[in-house]
Amino acid sequence: MMAYSARELLARIIKCEAGGEGENGMKAVASVVMNRVNVSDGEYLRLGQGDLRKIIFQPGQFDCVASVLGGMSNPQTIWSSPPEQIHYDIADWALSGNRLYTTGSSLWYFNPFAPGCPYEFPFNGSGTYQVSVAQHCFYNPTAKYFTT
């Protein structure tokens, strides 16, 4: 089996991470992934080196690339559910340099499964709340991130 192309990986992560979040939710997640690929400093530049594959497979970053979560088999992975045309369209949109402007320079998102979003995420203070899109909260890097 051949390795997935960057386009295929991005389409799969979009579907798995935000498939139920509508077009803007999927574009927001794609924007974060590409922001990490293109960031000018900090851990994502150091570890990812501008490589989409390294960003997606960085340990502990995306639940959808973990075969085990919390000691249990993860039923929802990038391998278990092939993308549909909308996911490829959004991957192409993001790979062409487009970003959802409301997410700004966000490097993180998560679903709090509760009303409202905490002001900081990750909780080490390296990101602050930017915007909510569908069920996810999005976070821009702080000066602290750039020392990571």
N, C-alpha and C positions, 0 to 999 in steps of 0.2 A: 504494500500500500504506500502510495506517495504521501509525503507531508502536505498538509493543507497550505495553500497559498495565503498570503497576507489578507487578501480580499475574503477568502473563505473563512479564515479565522475570525476576522472582524465581524462578518455576517453572523457567524455562529455565536459569538459573545454577545452581540446585540440581541439576538433572539432569546438566548438563555437568560441574560441579565435583565432584559427589559421588554420581552415580547408581549407582555400584557399591559404595557404602559402607554400605548398609543404612539403615533408617529413622533410627537415632540419628546416623549419619554425615551424612545429609542434613539433619537438624534442627540439627546442630552447625554446618554451613556456613551454613544460613539464619540461625542465631543470630548468627554473626560479621557477616554482611551487615547485619542489622538493628542490631547493636551499633554499627557504623560510622555508620549513618543517625542513630542517637540519641545518639551520643557528645557529651559536654558541652564538649569543648575539643580543641585540637590540629588536625593537618592534615585529618582527616576532617570535622571541623566546618567548618573554614575553606574547604575545597575542595568538600565535599559539600553543605553548608548544609541538612542534613536531608532531602535529595532522593535517593531510592533510585536514580533513573536516573543522577545525577551520581556516586554511589558506585560503581555497577556499571561505568560507563564511564570512571572515572578511569584515565588511562594507566598501564600497568605493574602493575595490581593483580590482575586475573583473566585467566589464560591463555585462558579460554573466550571472551573478547570480542576477542581478537587474531586477525586473519585470517592473520598471519604470525608464526611463532615461530622464533627462531634462523635467520632467513633462508629458512625453508621454509614452504610453505603449511600452515596449521593445519587438519587434517581434523576436529577436534573443537571446534566452536563452538556458541554459543547459537542460531545460525541453522540449523545443519545437522541438528538432532535435536529434533523437537517433544516437549514434555513429555507425560507420561502422568498419570492421575488422582492417583497418589501424590504427584507433584511439585506439583500444584495444591493438594492437601490440606495439604502441608507449608508451601507458600507462604501459604495462608490462615491456618494455625496461627501462623506467624511474624508476618504482617501484623496479626494480632489481639493482638499483644503478648506472645505466649508465647516462651520461650527455654529451651534445654536447660541446666538448672542447672549441670551439670558444666563447661560451657565458661566459666562466670563472665562476666567482662566482656571476653572475648577479642576482639581486633581483627584477628588474623592466624591463618592456618593454612597448613600445607604438608605435602606427603608427602615425607619424607626419602629414600624408596626405600632404606632401611637400617634395621637395628634401632636402637631408641632415638631420642630427640629431643634436639637441642642445647638447652642451657639458655636461650640468648638467640636471639630472632628477632623482627623483622629484626636483622641482625647489627650494627646501630648501637647496640644496647642499649635500644631503645625498647619491647621486649617480653620477658617472661620466661615460661618454660614453665608451663602450667596443667594440661593433661590431654591424653591421647591418646584419640581416638575413631576406631575402625576404623583406616585407614592414615594418618590425619592427626594432626599435632601442633598443639595450640592454644596461643596466647600472649596473656596479659593485658598491658595497657599498664603501663609503669613511669612514674615521675615524668618521665623524659626525654621520653617521648612527648608529654606535655602542653606541652612547649616547642617542638614541631615546627610 
